[in-house]
Amino acid sequence: MALSAAAAHHRARIAALSRDRSADDPELVDARRDLAATRLEEHVAKVLATAPPLTQEQRGRIASLLRVNPHRPQADHADLGITDRLADAIGGDA
């Protein structure tokens, strides 16, 4: 599967930063997070494009996965910037 322009951009940024930075460098960590968020967003959009309409309850459960992941706690402000677009895609509030 070909990479989208956004995913290719993030992957290239990771490659450039990883040449001379340690694995825990904040910019490199951010670049990896940005690529993961882009890939997740694209995957969800692809799945939603072929899924039947979801109920309000189903949309709420799916959106809650984006808000809190018990396996990977995040700060309250750690929005990956995709919840608003996903809410629009699934027809509810994320």
Backbone torsions as a table, in degrees:
resi	resn	phi	psi	omega
1	MET	NA	133.3	-179.3
2	ALA	-74.9	145.6	177.2
3	LEU	-76.8	146.1	172.7
4	SER	-71.9	166.3	178.4
5	ALA	-61.4	-40.0	-179.8
6	ALA	-65.5	-44.3	179.5
7	ALA	-66.1	-39.9	178.4
8	ALA	-63.4	-38.9	177.8
9	HIS	-60.4	-48.8	-178.7
10	HIS	-65.2	-39.4	179.1
11	ARG	-64.5	-40.9	178.2
12	ALA	-66.2	-37.5	177.9
13	ARG	-64.0	-40.9	177.0
14	ILE	-62.2	-44.5	-180.0
15	ALA	-60.7	-44.4	-179.4
16	ALA	-66.1	-43.9	-178.2
17	LEU	-69.9	-32.9	-175.5
18	SER	-74.7	-11.2	178.8
19	ARG	-63.4	-40.4	-174.1
20	ASP	-133.5	21.9	-179.9
21	ARG	-124.6	153.7	176.4
22	SER	-76.0	160.8	-176.8
23	ALA	-61.9	-24.9	-178.8
24	ASP	-99.1	12.4	177.2
25	ASP	-61.1	130.9	-176.5
26	PRO	-55.7	-40.5	179.3
27	GLU	-66.9	-38.4	178.8
28	LEU	-68.8	-40.9	176.5
29	VAL	-61.0	-44.1	178.2
30	ASP	-62.5	-40.8	-179.8
31	ALA	-63.8	-40.6	178.1
32	ARG	-66.6	-39.8	177.1
33	ARG	-63.1	-42.5	-179.5
34	ASP	-62.9	-40.2	177.1
35	LEU	-65.2	-44.6	179.3
36	ALA	-60.9	-42.6	179.1
37	ALA	-64.3	-41.4	178.9
38	THR	-63.7	-45.4	179.9
39	ARG	-64.2	-40.1	177.6
40	LEU	-63.1	-47.3	179.6
41	GLU	-58.7	-45.0	-179.0
42	GLU	-65.9	-38.3	179.2
43	HIS	-66.4	-45.3	-179.7
44	VAL	-62.3	-43.3	179.1
45	ALA	-60.5	-40.5	179.7
46	LYS	-65.3	-44.1	179.5
47	VAL	-64.9	-43.7	-179.0
48	LEU	-65.3	-29.5	-179.9
49	ALA	-65.5	-25.3	-177.7
50	THR	-108.6	-5.2	-177.1
51	ALA	-83.0	151.6	173.1
52	PRO	-69.6	164.2	179.5
53	PRO	-56.7	140.1	-179.2
54	LEU	-95.9	150.7	174.8
55	THR	-75.9	165.6	177.2
56	GLN	-59.5	-40.6	179.5
57	GLU	-63.7	-43.4	178.0
58	GLN	-62.8	-43.8	177.9
59	ARG	-61.4	-40.4	179.0
60	GLY	-63.7	-42.6	178.6
61	ARG	-64.1	-42.5	-179.5
62	ILE	-66.8	-43.6	178.8
63	ALA	-62.7	-35.1	-179.5
64	SER	-65.6	-26.9	176.0
65	LEU	-63.7	-31.4	178.7
66	LEU	-77.3	-28.5	-178.7
67	ARG	-76.9	-43.2	-175.0
68	VAL	-140.4	125.7	174.0
69	ASN	-119.4	109.6	-175.3
70	PRO	-63.2	-19.8	-179.4
71	HIS	-85.9	-20.0	-179.2
72	ARG	-138.0	79.3	-178.6
73	PRO	-60.2	144.3	-179.8
74	GLN	-131.9	159.2	173.0
75	ALA	-64.8	152.6	-179.8
76	ASP	-56.2	-30.7	-176.2
77	HIS	-89.8	3.5	-172.7
78	ALA	-83.4	60.7	176.0
79	ASP	-81.8	127.2	-178.7
80	LEU	-75.3	1.0	178.5
81	GLY	83.0	12.6	-177.0
82	ILE	-115.5	-10.1	-174.0
83	THR	-64.6	-38.2	179.2
84	ASP	-64.6	-43.5	179.1
85	ARG	-67.2	-37.3	178.8
86	LEU	-69.0	-38.7	177.6
87	ALA	-59.2	-42.4	177.3
88	ASP	-63.3	-39.9	-177.5
89	ALA	-68.2	-35.8	-177.9
90	ILE	-97.0	-2.1	173.7
91	GLY	78.0	32.4	179.2
92	GLY	-154.1	-170.8	178.4
93	ASP	-93.5	125.5	177.4
94	ALA	-94.1	NA	NA
